[in-house]
Amino acid sequence: MITAADRLKIIQLIKREVVPAIGCTEPIAVALCVAKATELLGREPAKIEVLLSANILKNAMGVGIPGTGMIGLPIAIALGALIGKADLELEVLRDVTPEAVEKGKQMIADRRISIDLKQGISEKLYVEVTVSDGDDQATAIIARGHTNFVYLAHNGEVLLNSLTEGGEGADDDDEPKLTLAKVWEFSMTTPLEELRFMLDTRRVNKAAAEQSFTGRYGHSVGRTLHCERQRYVMGDSIFSRILSYTSAACDARMAGACIPVMSNSGSGNQGIAATLPVVIYAEESFASEEQTVRSLVLSHLTAIYMKQNLGRLSALCGCVVAATGSSCGITYLMGGGYEQVSAAVKNMVANLTGMICDGAKPSCAMKLTSGVSTAVICAIMAMEGHVTTSVEGIIDDDVDQTIRNFAAIGRDGMNETDQIVLQIMTSK
């Protein structure tokens, strides 16, 4: 039974994890850290030194930076120092201008920026920035969350320090511990007026997809799934529209368009995949406002719960988690209850576990398409009474243990895979 205090904590958790973001959140987190260090310094730095965990580096190498027409970390770092505003968090580069981009290019050409791996840390989400000008310097560190500052210092004076021995920030003991049953109960019983804020995810992420249809971004997966050839092969259906809207929003985001999206657990792509399949299914099935809101809450909170187990960054593609959330939301919209939602989760884990994350890039739109197409199939299977069983692979009769098994593979078992992926990416 969820108490009023538990309900408030979960609402606060959702509002922390489902927030607007412009651009891929890994390079944006680096730009945010640079912006904060620059603000501590009090002026434009002459030198910027950046140390990153391998997972941050991997996700920032091949993605477009909003408003620049450029790819990768150097321009994000330069703009963080030149125009970044730390209080904007994941929208830190919202005020980018062509003049700032040109100045950033010059900063890169002058070799004022250095980027390296941080050694000796266990945290997968870690950004350390030291900026200096003459004898003055400032340091900022983000860890565990894309906007979570754990260390701030200016000229040797420590202003904040919640670092642990492994290079991590301290755990948030007040964060609610979820189970799938608790996610379901919260989504179905919380008063509607306390959940209507979730409709912002529909408005923002659908607008991102529709804007993407008007241009050519990345590999144009969304536009391709919107064309005559696609309609000849797949028809004009709820399924095809789910795929086209989801991939279109990702196309624009990975290409560096200045289009905001509502993120989930620090990832814009996860926010897109947890939102748009549910929104399109709700619209096409004439769901009520209450059904739409509750399905969105169920989708996003399921993804948050799975990320609690998996961690912010891992060797597994985040679309697996987000698409599992959307499969739950669609199952509910199909008339399913907790039993069918549990079945959808098991079907998703049995199907998609093992999809690797090889960095943020335009082809992420294809992975989201794979994830959300599986989400629809798994929802249909669950509603038809088909569910993977405990004799099959990593699936357990207990759905929460199934999620823990999935998380153990992505968080621990695929660490060597992660290292090999990074080695391949950095040696090309």
Contacts in CASP RR format, 6 or more apart in sequence:
PFRMAT RR
TARGET T0000
AUTHOR 0000-0000-0000
METHOD contacts of the structure
MODEL  1
MITAADRLKIIQLIKREVVPAIGCTEPIAVALCVAKATELLGREPAKIEV
LLSANILKNAMGVGIPGTGMIGLPIAIALGALIGKADLELEVLRDVTPEA
VEKGKQMIADRRISIDLKQGISEKLYVEVTVSDGDDQATAIIARGHTNFV
YLAHNGEVLLNSLTEGGEGADDDDEPKLTLAKVWEFSMTTPLEELRFMLD
TRRVNKAAAEQSFTGRYGHSVGRTLHCERQRYVMGDSIFSRILSYTSAAC
DARMAGACIPVMSNSGSGNQGIAATLPVVIYAEESFASEEQTVRSLVLSH
LTAIYMKQNLGRLSALCGCVVAATGSSCGITYLMGGGYEQVSAAVKNMVA
NLTGMICDGAKPSCAMKLTSGVSTAVICAIMAMEGHVTTSVEGIIDDDVD
QTIRNFAAIGRDGMNETDQIVLQIMTSK
1 185 0 8 1.000
2 10 0 8 1.000
2 182 0 8 1.000
2 185 0 8 1.000
2 186 0 8 1.000
2 189 0 8 1.000
6 176 0 8 1.000
6 182 0 8 1.000
6 186 0 8 1.000
7 186 0 8 1.000
7 190 0 8 1.000
7 194 0 8 1.000
9 174 0 8 1.000
9 175 0 8 1.000
9 176 0 8 1.000
10 176 0 8 1.000
10 178 0 8 1.000
10 186 0 8 1.000
10 301 0 8 1.000
11 190 0 8 1.000
11 194 0 8 1.000
11 195 0 8 1.000
13 175 0 8 1.000
13 176 0 8 1.000
13 304 0 8 1.000
14 198 0 8 1.000
14 297 0 8 1.000
14 300 0 8 1.000
14 301 0 8 1.000
14 304 0 8 1.000
15 197 0 8 1.000
17 263 0 8 1.000
17 264 0 8 1.000
17 265 0 8 1.000
17 266 0 8 1.000
17 300 0 8 1.000
17 304 0 8 1.000
18 198 0 8 1.000
18 201 0 8 1.000
18 262 0 8 1.000
18 263 0 8 1.000
18 264 0 8 1.000
18 271 0 8 1.000
18 300 0 8 1.000
19 89 0 8 1.000
19 90 0 8 1.000
19 262 0 8 1.000
19 263 0 8 1.000
19 266 0 8 1.000
20 90 0 8 1.000
20 91 0 8 1.000
20 204 0 8 1.000
20 260 0 8 1.000
20 261 0 8 1.000
20 262 0 8 1.000
20 263 0 8 1.000
21 28 0 8 1.000
21 90 0 8 1.000
21 91 0 8 1.000
21 260 0 8 1.000
21 261 0 8 1.000
21 262 0 8 1.000
21 263 0 8 1.000
21 266 0 8 1.000
21 268 0 8 1.000
22 28 0 8 1.000
22 66 0 8 1.000
22 90 0 8 1.000
22 91 0 8 1.000
22 93 0 8 1.000
22 94 0 8 1.000
22 258 0 8 1.000
22 259 0 8 1.000
22 260 0 8 1.000
22 261 0 8 1.000
23 63 0 8 1.000
23 64 0 8 1.000
23 65 0 8 1.000
23 66 0 8 1.000
23 90 0 8 1.000
23 93 0 8 1.000
23 253 0 8 1.000
23 256 0 8 1.000
23 268 0 8 1.000
24 59 0 8 1.000
24 60 0 8 1.000
24 63 0 8 1.000
24 64 0 8 1.000
24 253 0 8 1.000
24 254 0 8 1.000
24 256 0 8 1.000
24 268 0 8 1.000
24 360 0 8 1.000
25 90 0 8 1.000
25 146 0 8 1.000
25 263 0 8 1.000
25 266 0 8 1.000
25 267 0 8 1.000
25 268 0 8 1.000
26 55 0 8 1.000
26 56 0 8 1.000
26 59 0 8 1.000
26 60 0 8 1.000
26 63 0 8 1.000
26 146 0 8 1.000
26 313 0 8 1.000
26 360 0 8 1.000
27 59 0 8 1.000
27 60 0 8 1.000
27 63 0 8 1.000
27 64 0 8 1.000
27 65 0 8 1.000
27 72 0 8 1.000
27 73 0 8 1.000
27 76 0 8 1.000
28 76 0 8 1.000
28 90 0 8 1.000
28 92 0 8 1.000
28 93 0 8 1.000
28 146 0 8 1.000
29 56 0 8 1.000
29 90 0 8 1.000
29 125 0 8 1.000
29 127 0 8 1.000
29 142 0 8 1.000
29 145 0 8 1.000
29 146 0 8 1.000
29 147 0 8 1.000
30 50 0 8 1.000
30 52 0 8 1.000
30 56 0 8 1.000
30 60 0 8 1.000
30 73 0 8 1.000
30 76 0 8 1.000
30 77 0 8 1.000
30 127 0 8 1.000
30 129 0 8 1.000
31 76 0 8 1.000
31 77 0 8 1.000
31 79 0 8 1.000
31 80 0 8 1.000
31 84 0 8 1.000
31 92 0 8 1.000
31 93 0 8 1.000
32 80 0 8 1.000
32 84 0 8 1.000
32 86 0 8 1.000
32 89 0 8 1.000
32 90 0 8 1.000
32 92 0 8 1.000
32 142 0 8 1.000
32 146 0 8 1.000
32 147 0 8 1.000
33 50 0 8 1.000
33 127 0 8 1.000
33 128 0 8 1.000
33 129 0 8 1.000
33 140 0 8 1.000
33 141 0 8 1.000
33 142 0 8 1.000
33 149 0 8 1.000
34 48 0 8 1.000
34 50 0 8 1.000
34 77 0 8 1.000
34 80 0 8 1.000
34 81 0 8 1.000
34 84 0 8 1.000
34 129 0 8 1.000
34 131 0 8 1.000
34 140 0 8 1.000
35 80 0 8 1.000
35 81 0 8 1.000
35 84 0 8 1.000
35 85 0 8 1.000
35 86 0 8 1.000
35 92 0 8 1.000
36 86 0 8 1.000
36 129 0 8 1.000
36 140 0 8 1.000
36 149 0 8 1.000
36 152 0 8 1.000
37 45 0 8 1.000
37 48 0 8 1.000
37 129 0 8 1.000
37 130 0 8 1.000
37 131 0 8 1.000
37 138 0 8 1.000
37 139 0 8 1.000
37 140 0 8 1.000
38 44 0 8 1.000
38 45 0 8 1.000
38 80 0 8 1.000
38 81 0 8 1.000
38 84 0 8 1.000
38 131 0 8 1.000
38 138 0 8 1.000
39 86 0 8 1.000
40 131 0 8 1.000
40 138 0 8 1.000
40 139 0 8 1.000
40 140 0 8 1.000
40 152 0 8 1.000
40 153 0 8 1.000
40 154 0 8 1.000
40 159 0 8 1.000
41 131 0 8 1.000
41 132 0 8 1.000
41 133 0 8 1.000
41 136 0 8 1.000
41 137 0 8 1.000
41 138 0 8 1.000
41 154 0 8 1.000
42 138 0 8 1.000
43 133 0 8 1.000
44 81 0 8 1.000
44 82 0 8 1.000
44 133 0 8 1.000
45 81 0 8 1.000
45 112 0 8 1.000
45 131 0 8 1.000
45 132 0 8 1.000
45 133 0 8 1.000
46 112 0 8 1.000
46 132 0 8 1.000
46 133 0 8 1.000
46 134 0 8 1.000
47 112 0 8 1.000
47 114 0 8 1.000
47 131 0 8 1.000
47 132 0 8 1.000
47 133 0 8 1.000
48 77 0 8 1.000
48 78 0 8 1.000
48 81 0 8 1.000
48 112 0 8 1.000
48 113 0 8 1.000
48 114 0 8 1.000
48 129 0 8 1.000
48 130 0 8 1.000
48 131 0 8 1.000
49 114 0 8 1.000
49 116 0 8 1.000
49 129 0 8 1.000
49 130 0 8 1.000
49 131 0 8 1.000
49 132 0 8 1.000
50 73 0 8 1.000
50 77 0 8 1.000
50 113 0 8 1.000
50 114 0 8 1.000
50 115 0 8 1.000
50 116 0 8 1.000
50 127 0 8 1.000
50 128 0 8 1.000
50 129 0 8 1.000
51 116 0 8 1.000
51 117 0 8 1.000
51 118 0 8 1.000
51 126 0 8 1.000
51 127 0 8 1.000
51 128 0 8 1.000
51 129 0 8 1.000
52 60 0 8 1.000
52 115 0 8 1.000
52 116 0 8 1.000
52 117 0 8 1.000
52 118 0 8 1.000
52 126 0 8 1.000
52 127 0 8 1.000
52 128 0 8 1.000
53 117 0 8 1.000
53 118 0 8 1.000
53 121 0 8 1.000
53 123 0 8 1.000
53 124 0 8 1.000
53 125 0 8 1.000
53 126 0 8 1.000
53 127 0 8 1.000
53 313 0 8 1.000
54 117 0 8 1.000
54 124 0 8 1.000
54 418 0 8 1.000
54 419 0 8 1.000
54 422 0 8 1.000
55 124 0 8 1.000
55 125 0 8 1.000
55 313 0 8 1.000
55 314 0 8 1.000
55 418 0 8 1.000
56 124 0 8 1.000
56 125 0 8 1.000
56 126 0 8 1.000
56 127 0 8 1.000
56 313 0 8 1.000
57 73 0 8 1.000
57 115 0 8 1.000
57 117 0 8 1.000
57 422 0 8 1.000
57 426 0 8 1.000
58 357 0 8 1.000
58 358 0 8 1.000
58 359 0 8 1.000
58 418 0 8 1.000
58 421 0 8 1.000
58 422 0 8 1.000
58 425 0 8 1.000
59 313 0 8 1.000
59 357 0 8 1.000
59 359 0 8 1.000
59 360 0 8 1.000
60 72 0 8 1.000
60 73 0 8 1.000
60 76 0 8 1.000
60 360 0 8 1.000
61 72 0 8 1.000
61 73 0 8 1.000
61 359 0 8 1.000
61 425 0 8 1.000
61 426 0 8 1.000
62 71 0 8 1.000
62 72 0 8 1.000
62 359 0 8 1.000
62 360 0 8 1.000
62 361 0 8 1.000
63 71 0 8 1.000
63 72 0 8 1.000
63 254 0 8 1.000
63 256 0 8 1.000
63 359 0 8 1.000
63 360 0 8 1.000
63 361 0 8 1.000
63 362 0 8 1.000
64 70 0 8 1.000
64 71 0 8 1.000
64 72 0 8 1.000
64 254 0 8 1.000
64 255 0 8 1.000
64 256 0 8 1.000
65 71 0 8 1.000
65 72 0 8 1.000
65 75 0 8 1.000
65 76 0 8 1.000
65 79 0 8 1.000
65 93 0 8 1.000
65 256 0 8 1.000
66 93 0 8 1.000
66 96 0 8 1.000
66 256 0 8 1.000
66 257 0 8 1.000
66 258 0 8 1.000
66 259 0 8 1.000
67 93 0 8 1.000
67 96 0 8 1.000
67 101 0 8 1.000
67 256 0 8 1.000
67 257 0 8 1.000
67 258 0 8 1.000
68 75 0 8 1.000
68 79 0 8 1.000
68 96 0 8 1.000
68 101 0 8 1.000
68 256 0 8 1.000
69 101 0 8 1.000
69 256 0 8 1.000
70 101 0 8 1.000
73 115 0 8 1.000
74 108 0 8 1.000
74 113 0 8 1.000
74 115 0 8 1.000
75 101 0 8 1.000
75 104 0 8 1.000
75 105 0 8 1.000
75 108 0 8 1.000
76 93 0 8 1.000
77 113 0 8 1.000
77 115 0 8 1.000
78 103 0 8 1.000
78 104 0 8 1.000
78 105 0 8 1.000
78 107 0 8 1.000
78 108 0 8 1.000
78 113 0 8 1.000
79 93 0 8 1.000
79 96 0 8 1.000
79 100 0 8 1.000
79 101 0 8 1.000
79 104 0 8 1.000
80 92 0 8 1.000
80 93 0 8 1.000
81 107 0 8 1.000
81 131 0 8 1.000
82 100 0 8 1.000
82 103 0 8 1.000
82 104 0 8 1.000
82 107 0 8 1.000
83 93 0 8 1.000
83 95 0 8 1.000
83 96 0 8 1.000
83 97 0 8 1.000
83 100 0 8 1.000
84 92 0 8 1.000
84 93 0 8 1.000
84 95 0 8 1.000
85 92 0 8 1.000
85 94 0 8 1.000
85 95 0 8 1.000
86 92 0 8 1.000
88 94 0 8 1.000
89 147 0 8 1.000
90 146 0 8 1.000
90 147 0 8 1.000
90 263 0 8 1.000
90 266 0 8 1.000
91 260 0 8 1.000
94 258 0 8 1.000
96 258 0 8 1.000
107 113 0 8 1.000
118 126 0 8 1.000
118 128 0 8 1.000
120 166 0 8 1.000
121 166 0 8 1.000
121 167 0 8 1.000
121 168 0 8 1.000
122 166 0 8 1.000
122 167 0 8 1.000
122 168 0 8 1.000
123 143 0 8 1.000
123 144 0 8 1.000
123 166 0 8 1.000
123 167 0 8 1.000
123 168 0 8 1.000
123 169 0 8 1.000
124 311 0 8 1.000
124 312 0 8 1.000
124 313 0 8 1.000
124 314 0 8 1.000
125 142 0 8 1.000
125 143 0 8 1.000
125 144 0 8 1.000
125 145 0 8 1.000
125 146 0 8 1.000
125 312 0 8 1.000
125 313 0 8 1.000
126 141 0 8 1.000
126 142 0 8 1.000
126 143 0 8 1.000
126 167 0 8 1.000
126 168 0 8 1.000
127 141 0 8 1.000
127 142 0 8 1.000
127 143 0 8 1.000
128 139 0 8 1.000
128 140 0 8 1.000
128 141 0 8 1.000
128 151 0 8 1.000
129 139 0 8 1.000
129 140 0 8 1.000
129 141 0 8 1.000
130 137 0 8 1.000
130 138 0 8 1.000
130 139 0 8 1.000
131 137 0 8 1.000
131 138 0 8 1.000
131 139 0 8 1.000
132 138 0 8 1.000
136 155 0 8 1.000
137 154 0 8 1.000
137 155 0 8 1.000
138 152 0 8 1.000
138 153 0 8 1.000
138 154 0 8 1.000
138 155 0 8 1.000
139 151 0 8 1.000
139 152 0 8 1.000
139 153 0 8 1.000
139 154 0 8 1.000
140 149 0 8 1.000
140 151 0 8 1.000
140 152 0 8 1.000
141 149 0 8 1.000
141 150 0 8 1.000
141 151 0 8 1.000
141 152 0 8 1.000
141 163 0 8 1.000
142 148 0 8 1.000
142 149 0 8 1.000
142 150 0 8 1.000
143 150 0 8 1.000
143 163 0 8 1.000
143 167 0 8 1.000
143 168 0 8 1.000
143 169 0 8 1.000
144 150 0 8 1.000
144 168 0 8 1.000
144 169 0 8 1.000
144 312 0 8 1.000
145 266 0 8 1.000
145 312 0 8 1.000
146 266 0 8 1.000
146 312 0 8 1.000
148 169 0 8 1.000
149 160 0 8 1.000
150 160 0 8 1.000
150 161 0 8 1.000
150 162 0 8 1.000
150 163 0 8 1.000
150 168 0 8 1.000
150 169 0 8 1.000
150 170 0 8 1.000
151 158 0 8 1.000
151 160 0 8 1.000
151 161 0 8 1.000
151 162 0 8 1.000
151 163 0 8 1.000
152 158 0 8 1.000
152 159 0 8 1.000
152 160 0 8 1.000
152 161 0 8 1.000
153 159 0 8 1.000
162 169 0 8 1.000
162 170 0 8 1.000
163 169 0 8 1.000
164 170 0 8 1.000
175 308 0 8 1.000
177 308 0 8 1.000
178 301 0 8 1.000
178 304 0 8 1.000
178 305 0 8 1.000
178 308 0 8 1.000
179 305 0 8 1.000
179 400 0 8 1.000
180 302 0 8 1.000
180 305 0 8 1.000
180 338 0 8 1.000
180 341 0 8 1.000
180 342 0 8 1.000
180 345 0 8 1.000
180 399 0 8 1.000
180 400 0 8 1.000
180 403 0 8 1.000
181 338 0 8 1.000
181 400 0 8 1.000
183 298 0 8 1.000
183 301 0 8 1.000
183 302 0 8 1.000
183 305 0 8 1.000
184 298 0 8 1.000
184 337 0 8 1.000
184 338 0 8 1.000
184 341 0 8 1.000
186 297 0 8 1.000
186 301 0 8 1.000
187 294 0 8 1.000
187 297 0 8 1.000
187 298 0 8 1.000
187 301 0 8 1.000
187 332 0 8 1.000
188 294 0 8 1.000
188 298 0 8 1.000
190 297 0 8 1.000
192 289 0 8 1.000
192 290 0 8 1.000
192 293 0 8 1.000
192 294 0 8 1.000
195 293 0 8 1.000
195 294 0 8 1.000
195 297 0 8 1.000
196 293 0 8 1.000
198 293 0 8 1.000
198 296 0 8 1.000
198 297 0 8 1.000
198 300 0 8 1.000
199 289 0 8 1.000
199 292 0 8 1.000
199 293 0 8 1.000
199 296 0 8 1.000
200 262 0 8 1.000
201 262 0 8 1.000
201 271 0 8 1.000
201 274 0 8 1.000
201 275 0 8 1.000
201 279 0 8 1.000
201 296 0 8 1.000
201 300 0 8 1.000
202 275 0 8 1.000
202 279 0 8 1.000
202 292 0 8 1.000
202 296 0 8 1.000
204 260 0 8 1.000
204 261 0 8 1.000
204 262 0 8 1.000
205 249 0 8 1.000
205 261 0 8 1.000
205 262 0 8 1.000
205 271 0 8 1.000
205 272 0 8 1.000
205 275 0 8 1.000
205 276 0 8 1.000
205 279 0 8 1.000
206 245 0 8 1.000
206 275 0 8 1.000
206 276 0 8 1.000
206 279 0 8 1.000
207 259 0 8 1.000
208 248 0 8 1.000
208 249 0 8 1.000
208 252 0 8 1.000
208 253 0 8 1.000
208 259 0 8 1.000
208 260 0 8 1.000
208 261 0 8 1.000
208 272 0 8 1.000
209 222 0 8 1.000
209 244 0 8 1.000
209 245 0 8 1.000
209 246 0 8 1.000
209 248 0 8 1.000
209 249 0 8 1.000
209 252 0 8 1.000
209 272 0 8 1.000
209 276 0 8 1.000
210 248 0 8 1.000
211 252 0 8 1.000
211 257 0 8 1.000
211 259 0 8 1.000
212 222 0 8 1.000
212 223 0 8 1.000
212 248 0 8 1.000
212 249 0 8 1.000
212 251 0 8 1.000
212 252 0 8 1.000
212 257 0 8 1.000
212 259 0 8 1.000
213 222 0 8 1.000
213 223 0 8 1.000
213 226 0 8 1.000
213 248 0 8 1.000
215 223 0 8 1.000
216 223 0 8 1.000
217 251 0 8 1.000
217 252 0 8 1.000
217 254 0 8 1.000
217 255 0 8 1.000
217 256 0 8 1.000
217 257 0 8 1.000
217 362 0 8 1.000
218 251 0 8 1.000
218 254 0 8 1.000
218 255 0 8 1.000
218 362 0 8 1.000
218 365 0 8 1.000
219 251 0 8 1.000
219 362 0 8 1.000
219 363 0 8 1.000
219 365 0 8 1.000
219 366 0 8 1.000
220 251 0 8 1.000
221 247 0 8 1.000
221 248 0 8 1.000
221 250 0 8 1.000
221 251 0 8 1.000
221 365 0 8 1.000
221 366 0 8 1.000
221 369 0 8 1.000
222 243 0 8 1.000
222 244 0 8 1.000
222 245 0 8 1.000
222 247 0 8 1.000
222 248 0 8 1.000
222 251 0 8 1.000
222 365 0 8 1.000
223 244 0 8 1.000
223 248 0 8 1.000
223 251 0 8 1.000
224 230 0 8 1.000
225 234 0 8 1.000
225 240 0 8 1.000
225 243 0 8 1.000
225 244 0 8 1.000
225 247 0 8 1.000
225 248 0 8 1.000
225 369 0 8 1.000
226 244 0 8 1.000
226 248 0 8 1.000
230 240 0 8 1.000
230 244 0 8 1.000
231 240 0 8 1.000
234 240 0 8 1.000
238 280 0 8 1.000
238 281 0 8 1.000
238 284 0 8 1.000
238 285 0 8 1.000
239 373 0 8 1.000
239 376 0 8 1.000
241 280 0 8 1.000
241 284 0 8 1.000
242 276 0 8 1.000
242 277 0 8 1.000
242 280 0 8 1.000
242 281 0 8 1.000
242 372 0 8 1.000
242 373 0 8 1.000
242 376 0 8 1.000
243 369 0 8 1.000
243 372 0 8 1.000
243 373 0 8 1.000
245 276 0 8 1.000
245 279 0 8 1.000
245 280 0 8 1.000
246 272 0 8 1.000
246 273 0 8 1.000
246 276 0 8 1.000
246 277 0 8 1.000
246 368 0 8 1.000
246 369 0 8 1.000
246 372 0 8 1.000
247 365 0 8 1.000
247 366 0 8 1.000
247 368 0 8 1.000
247 369 0 8 1.000
248 365 0 8 1.000
249 259 0 8 1.000
249 261 0 8 1.000
249 272 0 8 1.000
249 276 0 8 1.000
250 269 0 8 1.000
250 272 0 8 1.000
250 273 0 8 1.000
250 364 0 8 1.000
250 365 0 8 1.000
250 368 0 8 1.000
251 362 0 8 1.000
251 365 0 8 1.000
252 259 0 8 1.000
253 259 0 8 1.000
253 261 0 8 1.000
253 268 0 8 1.000
253 269 0 8 1.000
253 272 0 8 1.000
254 269 0 8 1.000
254 360 0 8 1.000
254 361 0 8 1.000
254 362 0 8 1.000
254 364 0 8 1.000
254 365 0 8 1.000
255 362 0 8 1.000
261 268 0 8 1.000
261 271 0 8 1.000
261 272 0 8 1.000
262 268 0 8 1.000
262 271 0 8 1.000
262 275 0 8 1.000
263 270 0 8 1.000
263 271 0 8 1.000
264 270 0 8 1.000
264 271 0 8 1.000
264 274 0 8 1.000
264 300 0 8 1.000
264 303 0 8 1.000
264 304 0 8 1.000
264 307 0 8 1.000
264 322 0 8 1.000
265 303 0 8 1.000
265 304 0 8 1.000
265 307 0 8 1.000
265 312 0 8 1.000
265 321 0 8 1.000
266 312 0 8 1.000
267 318 0 8 1.000
267 322 0 8 1.000
269 318 0 8 1.000
269 319 0 8 1.000
269 322 0 8 1.000
269 360 0 8 1.000
269 364 0 8 1.000
269 368 0 8 1.000
270 303 0 8 1.000
270 307 0 8 1.000
270 318 0 8 1.000
270 319 0 8 1.000
270 321 0 8 1.000
270 322 0 8 1.000
271 300 0 8 1.000
271 303 0 8 1.000
271 322 0 8 1.000
272 322 0 8 1.000
272 368 0 8 1.000
273 318 0 8 1.000
273 319 0 8 1.000
273 322 0 8 1.000
273 323 0 8 1.000
273 326 0 8 1.000
273 368 0 8 1.000
273 371 0 8 1.000
273 372 0 8 1.000
274 299 0 8 1.000
274 300 0 8 1.000
274 303 0 8 1.000
274 322 0 8 1.000
274 323 0 8 1.000
274 325 0 8 1.000
274 326 0 8 1.000
275 296 0 8 1.000
275 299 0 8 1.000
275 300 0 8 1.000
275 326 0 8 1.000
276 326 0 8 1.000
276 372 0 8 1.000
277 323 0 8 1.000
277 326 0 8 1.000
277 330 0 8 1.000
277 372 0 8 1.000
277 375 0 8 1.000
277 376 0 8 1.000
278 292 0 8 1.000
278 295 0 8 1.000
278 296 0 8 1.000
278 299 0 8 1.000
278 326 0 8 1.000
278 329 0 8 1.000
278 330 0 8 1.000
278 333 0 8 1.000
279 292 0 8 1.000
279 296 0 8 1.000
281 287 0 8 1.000
281 295 0 8 1.000
281 330 0 8 1.000
281 333 0 8 1.000
281 376 0 8 1.000
282 291 0 8 1.000
282 292 0 8 1.000
282 295 0 8 1.000
282 333 0 8 1.000
285 333 0 8 1.000
287 295 0 8 1.000
287 333 0 8 1.000
291 332 0 8 1.000
291 333 0 8 1.000
294 332 0 8 1.000
295 329 0 8 1.000
295 330 0 8 1.000
295 332 0 8 1.000
295 333 0 8 1.000
296 329 0 8 1.000
298 325 0 8 1.000
298 328 0 8 1.000
298 329 0 8 1.000
298 332 0 8 1.000
298 341 0 8 1.000
299 325 0 8 1.000
299 326 0 8 1.000
299 328 0 8 1.000
299 329 0 8 1.000
300 325 0 8 1.000
302 324 0 8 1.000
302 325 0 8 1.000
302 328 0 8 1.000
302 329 0 8 1.000
302 345 0 8 1.000
303 321 0 8 1.000
303 322 0 8 1.000
303 324 0 8 1.000
303 325 0 8 1.000
305 403 0 8 1.000
306 321 0 8 1.000
306 324 0 8 1.000
306 325 0 8 1.000
306 403 0 8 1.000
306 406 0 8 1.000
306 407 0 8 1.000
307 321 0 8 1.000
309 403 0 8 1.000
309 404 0 8 1.000
309 406 0 8 1.000
309 407 0 8 1.000
309 411 0 8 1.000
310 316 0 8 1.000
310 321 0 8 1.000
310 406 0 8 1.000
310 407 0 8 1.000
310 410 0 8 1.000
310 411 0 8 1.000
311 407 0 8 1.000
311 411 0 8 1.000
313 357 0 8 1.000
314 357 0 8 1.000
314 410 0 8 1.000
314 411 0 8 1.000
314 414 0 8 1.000
314 418 0 8 1.000
315 356 0 8 1.000
315 357 0 8 1.000
315 410 0 8 1.000
315 413 0 8 1.000
315 414 0 8 1.000
315 415 0 8 1.000
315 417 0 8 1.000
315 418 0 8 1.000
315 421 0 8 1.000
316 353 0 8 1.000
316 354 0 8 1.000
316 355 0 8 1.000
316 356 0 8 1.000
316 357 0 8 1.000
316 409 0 8 1.000
316 410 0 8 1.000
316 414 0 8 1.000
317 355 0 8 1.000
317 356 0 8 1.000
317 357 0 8 1.000
317 364 0 8 1.000
317 367 0 8 1.000
318 357 0 8 1.000
319 352 0 8 1.000
319 355 0 8 1.000
319 364 0 8 1.000
319 367 0 8 1.000
319 368 0 8 1.000
319 370 0 8 1.000
319 371 0 8 1.000
319 372 0 8 1.000
320 348 0 8 1.000
320 352 0 8 1.000
320 353 0 8 1.000
320 354 0 8 1.000
320 355 0 8 1.000
320 371 0 8 1.000
320 406 0 8 1.000
323 348 0 8 1.000
323 352 0 8 1.000
323 368 0 8 1.000
323 371 0 8 1.000
323 372 0 8 1.000
323 374 0 8 1.000
323 375 0 8 1.000
324 344 0 8 1.000
324 345 0 8 1.000
324 348 0 8 1.000
324 349 0 8 1.000
324 352 0 8 1.000
324 375 0 8 1.000
325 375 0 8 1.000
326 372 0 8 1.000
326 375 0 8 1.000
327 344 0 8 1.000
327 345 0 8 1.000
327 347 0 8 1.000
327 348 0 8 1.000
327 374 0 8 1.000
327 375 0 8 1.000
327 376 0 8 1.000
327 378 0 8 1.000
327 379 0 8 1.000
327 382 0 8 1.000
328 341 0 8 1.000
328 344 0 8 1.000
328 345 0 8 1.000
328 379 0 8 1.000
329 341 0 8 1.000
329 379 0 8 1.000
330 344 0 8 1.000
330 375 0 8 1.000
330 376 0 8 1.000
330 379 0 8 1.000
331 337 0 8 1.000
331 340 0 8 1.000
331 341 0 8 1.000
331 343 0 8 1.000
331 344 0 8 1.000
331 379 0 8 1.000
331 382 0 8 1.000
331 383 0 8 1.000
332 341 0 8 1.000
334 340 0 8 1.000
334 379 0 8 1.000
334 380 0 8 1.000
334 383 0 8 1.000
335 383 0 8 1.000
336 382 0 8 1.000
336 383 0 8 1.000
340 382 0 8 1.000
340 383 0 8 1.000
340 385 0 8 1.000
341 382 0 8 1.000
342 387 0 8 1.000
342 399 0 8 1.000
343 381 0 8 1.000
343 382 0 8 1.000
343 385 0 8 1.000
343 386 0 8 1.000
343 387 0 8 1.000
344 375 0 8 1.000
344 378 0 8 1.000
344 379 0 8 1.000
344 381 0 8 1.000
344 382 0 8 1.000
345 399 0 8 1.000
345 402 0 8 1.000
345 403 0 8 1.000
346 387 0 8 1.000
346 388 0 8 1.000
346 395 0 8 1.000
346 399 0 8 1.000
346 402 0 8 1.000
347 377 0 8 1.000
347 378 0 8 1.000
347 381 0 8 1.000
347 382 0 8 1.000
347 386 0 8 1.000
347 387 0 8 1.000
347 388 0 8 1.000
348 374 0 8 1.000
348 375 0 8 1.000
348 378 0 8 1.000
349 388 0 8 1.000
349 394 0 8 1.000
349 395 0 8 1.000
349 402 0 8 1.000
349 403 0 8 1.000
349 405 0 8 1.000
349 406 0 8 1.000
350 388 0 8 1.000
350 392 0 8 1.000
350 393 0 8 1.000
350 394 0 8 1.000
350 395 0 8 1.000
351 374 0 8 1.000
351 378 0 8 1.000
352 370 0 8 1.000
352 371 0 8 1.000
352 374 0 8 1.000
353 394 0 8 1.000
353 406 0 8 1.000
353 409 0 8 1.000
353 410 0 8 1.000
354 409 0 8 1.000
354 410 0 8 1.000
354 414 0 8 1.000
355 367 0 8 1.000
355 370 0 8 1.000
355 371 0 8 1.000
356 414 0 8 1.000
356 417 0 8 1.000
356 421 0 8 1.000
357 418 0 8 1.000
357 421 0 8 1.000
358 421 0 8 1.000
358 424 0 8 1.000
358 425 0 8 1.000
359 421 0 8 1.000
359 425 0 8 1.000
381 387 0 8 1.000
388 395 0 8 1.000
389 395 0 8 1.000
389 397 0 8 1.000
390 396 0 8 1.000
390 397 0 8 1.000
394 402 0 8 1.000
394 405 0 8 1.000
394 406 0 8 1.000
394 409 0 8 1.000
395 402 0 8 1.000
395 405 0 8 1.000
396 402 0 8 1.000
396 405 0 8 1.000
END
